[in-house]
Amino acid sequence: MEEIRKLLDSDKMIIGLKRTIKALRKSNVAKVFLAKDCPESFLEDIEYYGNFSEVQIEKLDIPCDELGSVCKKPFHITVIGVLK
């Protein structure tokens, strides 16, 4: 959680499944955070593309609505990618 708060001030954070998968395909992602209530299909997609570039995937203990609040966004966040 603390790591996500530190990333808020940097340009290394990607929010959303589509943007994270695009970056995973280009091998530009170092780590992926998933909300506790992330749909299984999202998890499968992230794991599939993450295996190619050996990305660390961390499933958080907070739901997507709370993750949106942590990131100071007015919407739910299910997937966060961290650029290399």
C-alpha positions as CSV (number, residue, x, y, z in Angstrom):
1,M,0.0,0.0,0.0
2,E,2.8,2.4,0.9
3,E,4.5,1.6,-2.4
4,I,1.4,2.7,-4.3
5,R,1.2,6.0,-2.4
6,K,4.9,6.7,-3.4
7,L,4.0,6.0,-7.0
8,L,1.3,8.6,-7.1
9,D,3.8,11.4,-7.5
10,S,5.8,9.7,-10.2
11,D,5.1,9.0,-13.9
12,K,5.6,5.3,-13.5
13,M,2.1,4.3,-12.6
14,I,-0.4,2.9,-15.2
15,I,-4.0,2.6,-14.2
16,G,-6.3,0.1,-16.0
17,L,-6.3,-3.3,-17.6
18,K,-6.0,-2.2,-21.2
19,R,-3.1,0.2,-20.6
20,T,-1.3,-2.3,-18.4
21,I,-1.6,-5.1,-20.9
22,K,-0.3,-2.9,-23.7
23,A,2.7,-2.1,-21.6
24,L,3.2,-5.8,-20.6
25,R,3.3,-6.7,-24.3
26,K,6.1,-4.2,-24.8
27,S,7.9,-5.5,-21.7
28,N,7.8,-2.1,-20.0
29,V,6.2,-3.2,-16.7
30,A,8.1,-4.2,-13.6
31,K,5.2,-5.0,-11.3
32,V,1.4,-5.3,-11.3
33,F,-1.0,-4.7,-8.4
34,L,-4.4,-6.3,-8.5
35,A,-7.4,-5.4,-6.3
36,K,-8.8,-8.2,-4.1
37,D,-12.0,-8.4,-6.1
38,C,-10.3,-8.4,-9.5
39,P,-12.3,-10.6,-11.9
40,E,-10.7,-14.0,-12.7
41,S,-10.5,-13.1,-16.4
42,F,-8.4,-10.0,-15.7
43,L,-6.0,-12.1,-13.5
44,E,-5.6,-14.7,-16.3
45,D,-4.8,-12.0,-18.9
46,I,-2.2,-10.4,-16.6
47,E,-0.6,-13.7,-15.7
48,Y,-0.5,-14.7,-19.4
49,Y,1.3,-11.6,-20.6
50,G,3.3,-11.3,-17.3
51,N,4.9,-14.7,-17.8
52,F,6.7,-13.5,-21.0
53,S,8.6,-10.7,-19.2
54,E,8.6,-12.3,-15.7
55,V,6.7,-9.5,-14.1
56,Q,5.9,-9.6,-10.3
57,I,2.2,-9.8,-9.7
58,E,0.9,-8.7,-6.3
59,K,-2.7,-9.3,-5.3
60,L,-3.7,-6.6,-2.7
61,D,-6.0,-7.1,0.3
62,I,-8.2,-4.2,-0.6
63,P,-11.2,-4.0,-2.9
64,C,-11.2,-2.0,-6.1
65,D,-13.3,0.9,-4.7
66,E,-10.9,1.4,-1.9
67,L,-7.9,1.2,-4.2
68,G,-9.4,4.0,-6.2
69,S,-9.6,6.1,-3.0
70,V,-6.0,5.3,-2.2
71,C,-5.0,6.5,-5.7
72,K,-7.1,9.7,-5.2
73,K,-9.3,8.8,-8.1
74,P,-13.2,9.1,-8.2
75,F,-13.6,5.7,-9.7
76,H,-12.8,2.0,-9.0
77,I,-9.3,0.7,-9.9
78,T,-8.7,-3.0,-10.4
79,V,-5.3,-3.1,-12.1
80,I,-2.2,-0.9,-11.5
81,G,1.0,-1.4,-13.5
82,V,4.4,0.0,-12.5
83,L,6.7,0.9,-15.4
84,K,10.4,0.0,-15.4
